[in-house]
Amino acid sequence: MDLSNYVTVLPIVVICYLAGIGCKAWSKTPDKLIPVIVGVIGGIIAIPAMYIMPDFPATDIITAISIGIMSGLASTGVNQIYKQIKDN
């Protein structure tokens, strides 16, 4: 599989990152639930993305959901990298 196809999941990471920022801004959301929330959002977004994006790296729903969940969780990793760089 060509790794350049995985660039198509970048919009899912960005959407999940923005959803995580929204959860963080809403004071009623506990910090420990944010990764779960963005993972679920990523899984949900990945299903229509599989049908809409021609180069999406999944051809079945289960794989699309797992790619979406991992993209959502990657958005929390991006946030942590940003925070670590900013603190140092």
MODELLER restraints for C-alpha pairs under 7 A, 6 or more apart:
rsr = mdl.restraints
at = mdl.atoms
rsr.add(forms.Gaussian(group=physical.xy_distance, feature=features.Distance(at['CA:5:A'], at['CA:55:A']), mean=5.78, stdev=0.5))
rsr.add(forms.Gaussian(group=physical.xy_distance, feature=features.Distance(at['CA:5:A'], at['CA:56:A']), mean=6.44, stdev=0.5))
rsr.add(forms.Gaussian(group=physical.xy_distance, feature=features.Distance(at['CA:5:A'], at['CA:57:A']), mean=5.90, stdev=0.5))
rsr.add(forms.Gaussian(group=physical.xy_distance, feature=features.Distance(at['CA:6:A'], at['CA:57:A']), mean=6.26, stdev=0.5))
rsr.add(forms.Gaussian(group=physical.xy_distance, feature=features.Distance(at['CA:8:A'], at['CA:55:A']), mean=6.67, stdev=0.5))
rsr.add(forms.Gaussian(group=physical.xy_distance, feature=features.Distance(at['CA:8:A'], at['CA:56:A']), mean=5.89, stdev=0.5))
rsr.add(forms.Gaussian(group=physical.xy_distance, feature=features.Distance(at['CA:9:A'], at['CA:71:A']), mean=6.85, stdev=0.5))
rsr.add(forms.Gaussian(group=physical.xy_distance, feature=features.Distance(at['CA:12:A'], at['CA:42:A']), mean=6.16, stdev=0.5))
rsr.add(forms.Gaussian(group=physical.xy_distance, feature=features.Distance(at['CA:12:A'], at['CA:45:A']), mean=6.97, stdev=0.5))
rsr.add(forms.Gaussian(group=physical.xy_distance, feature=features.Distance(at['CA:12:A'], at['CA:68:A']), mean=6.93, stdev=0.5))
rsr.add(forms.Gaussian(group=physical.xy_distance, feature=features.Distance(at['CA:12:A'], at['CA:71:A']), mean=6.25, stdev=0.5))
rsr.add(forms.Gaussian(group=physical.xy_distance, feature=features.Distance(at['CA:12:A'], at['CA:72:A']), mean=6.99, stdev=0.5))
rsr.add(forms.Gaussian(group=physical.xy_distance, feature=features.Distance(at['CA:13:A'], at['CA:71:A']), mean=5.07, stdev=0.5))
rsr.add(forms.Gaussian(group=physical.xy_distance, feature=features.Distance(at['CA:13:A'], at['CA:72:A']), mean=5.63, stdev=0.5))
rsr.add(forms.Gaussian(group=physical.xy_distance, feature=features.Distance(at['CA:13:A'], at['CA:74:A']), mean=6.63, stdev=0.5))
rsr.add(forms.Gaussian(group=physical.xy_distance, feature=features.Distance(at['CA:13:A'], at['CA:75:A']), mean=5.24, stdev=0.5))
rsr.add(forms.Gaussian(group=physical.xy_distance, feature=features.Distance(at['CA:14:A'], at['CA:75:A']), mean=6.96, stdev=0.5))
rsr.add(forms.Gaussian(group=physical.xy_distance, feature=features.Distance(at['CA:16:A'], at['CA:38:A']), mean=5.26, stdev=0.5))
rsr.add(forms.Gaussian(group=physical.xy_distance, feature=features.Distance(at['CA:16:A'], at['CA:41:A']), mean=6.60, stdev=0.5))
rsr.add(forms.Gaussian(group=physical.xy_distance, feature=features.Distance(at['CA:16:A'], at['CA:42:A']), mean=6.21, stdev=0.5))
rsr.add(forms.Gaussian(group=physical.xy_distance, feature=features.Distance(at['CA:16:A'], at['CA:72:A']), mean=5.30, stdev=0.5))
rsr.add(forms.Gaussian(group=physical.xy_distance, feature=features.Distance(at['CA:16:A'], at['CA:75:A']), mean=6.13, stdev=0.5))
rsr.add(forms.Gaussian(group=physical.xy_distance, feature=features.Distance(at['CA:17:A'], at['CA:75:A']), mean=4.90, stdev=0.5))
rsr.add(forms.Gaussian(group=physical.xy_distance, feature=features.Distance(at['CA:17:A'], at['CA:76:A']), mean=6.79, stdev=0.5))
rsr.add(forms.Gaussian(group=physical.xy_distance, feature=features.Distance(at['CA:19:A'], at['CA:38:A']), mean=6.67, stdev=0.5))
rsr.add(forms.Gaussian(group=physical.xy_distance, feature=features.Distance(at['CA:20:A'], at['CA:34:A']), mean=6.07, stdev=0.5))
rsr.add(forms.Gaussian(group=physical.xy_distance, feature=features.Distance(at['CA:20:A'], at['CA:38:A']), mean=6.16, stdev=0.5))
rsr.add(forms.Gaussian(group=physical.xy_distance, feature=features.Distance(at['CA:23:A'], at['CA:29:A']), mean=5.95, stdev=0.5))
rsr.add(forms.Gaussian(group=physical.xy_distance, feature=features.Distance(at['CA:23:A'], at['CA:34:A']), mean=6.63, stdev=0.5))
rsr.add(forms.Gaussian(group=physical.xy_distance, feature=features.Distance(at['CA:24:A'], at['CA:31:A']), mean=6.98, stdev=0.5))
rsr.add(forms.Gaussian(group=physical.xy_distance, feature=features.Distance(at['CA:35:A'], at['CA:73:A']), mean=5.98, stdev=0.5))
rsr.add(forms.Gaussian(group=physical.xy_distance, feature=features.Distance(at['CA:35:A'], at['CA:76:A']), mean=6.35, stdev=0.5))
rsr.add(forms.Gaussian(group=physical.xy_distance, feature=features.Distance(at['CA:38:A'], at['CA:72:A']), mean=4.89, stdev=0.5))
rsr.add(forms.Gaussian(group=physical.xy_distance, feature=features.Distance(at['CA:38:A'], at['CA:73:A']), mean=6.54, stdev=0.5))
rsr.add(forms.Gaussian(group=physical.xy_distance, feature=features.Distance(at['CA:39:A'], at['CA:69:A']), mean=4.38, stdev=0.5))
rsr.add(forms.Gaussian(group=physical.xy_distance, feature=features.Distance(at['CA:39:A'], at['CA:70:A']), mean=6.77, stdev=0.5))
rsr.add(forms.Gaussian(group=physical.xy_distance, feature=features.Distance(at['CA:39:A'], at['CA:72:A']), mean=4.35, stdev=0.5))
rsr.add(forms.Gaussian(group=physical.xy_distance, feature=features.Distance(at['CA:39:A'], at['CA:73:A']), mean=5.39, stdev=0.5))
rsr.add(forms.Gaussian(group=physical.xy_distance, feature=features.Distance(at['CA:40:A'], at['CA:69:A']), mean=6.20, stdev=0.5))
rsr.add(forms.Gaussian(group=physical.xy_distance, feature=features.Distance(at['CA:41:A'], at['CA:72:A']), mean=6.92, stdev=0.5))
rsr.add(forms.Gaussian(group=physical.xy_distance, feature=features.Distance(at['CA:42:A'], at['CA:68:A']), mean=4.24, stdev=0.5))
rsr.add(forms.Gaussian(group=physical.xy_distance, feature=features.Distance(at['CA:42:A'], at['CA:69:A']), mean=4.96, stdev=0.5))
rsr.add(forms.Gaussian(group=physical.xy_distance, feature=features.Distance(at['CA:42:A'], at['CA:71:A']), mean=6.18, stdev=0.5))
rsr.add(forms.Gaussian(group=physical.xy_distance, feature=features.Distance(at['CA:42:A'], at['CA:72:A']), mean=4.73, stdev=0.5))
rsr.add(forms.Gaussian(group=physical.xy_distance, feature=features.Distance(at['CA:43:A'], at['CA:65:A']), mean=4.38, stdev=0.5))
rsr.add(forms.Gaussian(group=physical.xy_distance, feature=features.Distance(at['CA:43:A'], at['CA:66:A']), mean=6.51, stdev=0.5))
rsr.add(forms.Gaussian(group=physical.xy_distance, feature=features.Distance(at['CA:43:A'], at['CA:68:A']), mean=4.17, stdev=0.5))
rsr.add(forms.Gaussian(group=physical.xy_distance, feature=features.Distance(at['CA:43:A'], at['CA:69:A']), mean=4.68, stdev=0.5))
rsr.add(forms.Gaussian(group=physical.xy_distance, feature=features.Distance(at['CA:44:A'], at['CA:65:A']), mean=6.87, stdev=0.5))
rsr.add(forms.Gaussian(group=physical.xy_distance, feature=features.Distance(at['CA:45:A'], at['CA:68:A']), mean=6.78, stdev=0.5))
rsr.add(forms.Gaussian(group=physical.xy_distance, feature=features.Distance(at['CA:46:A'], at['CA:64:A']), mean=5.53, stdev=0.5))
rsr.add(forms.Gaussian(group=physical.xy_distance, feature=features.Distance(at['CA:46:A'], at['CA:65:A']), mean=5.77, stdev=0.5))
rsr.add(forms.Gaussian(group=physical.xy_distance, feature=features.Distance(at['CA:46:A'], at['CA:68:A']), mean=4.90, stdev=0.5))
rsr.add(forms.Gaussian(group=physical.xy_distance, feature=features.Distance(at['CA:47:A'], at['CA:61:A']), mean=6.30, stdev=0.5))
rsr.add(forms.Gaussian(group=physical.xy_distance, feature=features.Distance(at['CA:47:A'], at['CA:64:A']), mean=5.97, stdev=0.5))
rsr.add(forms.Gaussian(group=physical.xy_distance, feature=features.Distance(at['CA:47:A'], at['CA:65:A']), mean=6.36, stdev=0.5))
rsr.add(forms.Gaussian(group=physical.xy_distance, feature=features.Distance(at['CA:50:A'], at['CA:56:A']), mean=5.60, stdev=0.5))
rsr.add(forms.Gaussian(group=physical.xy_distance, feature=features.Distance(at['CA:50:A'], at['CA:58:A']), mean=6.50, stdev=0.5))
rsr.add(forms.Gaussian(group=physical.xy_distance, feature=features.Distance(at['CA:50:A'], at['CA:64:A']), mean=6.46, stdev=0.5))
rsr.add(forms.Gaussian(group=physical.xy_distance, feature=features.Distance(at['CA:58:A'], at['CA:64:A']), mean=5.23, stdev=0.5))
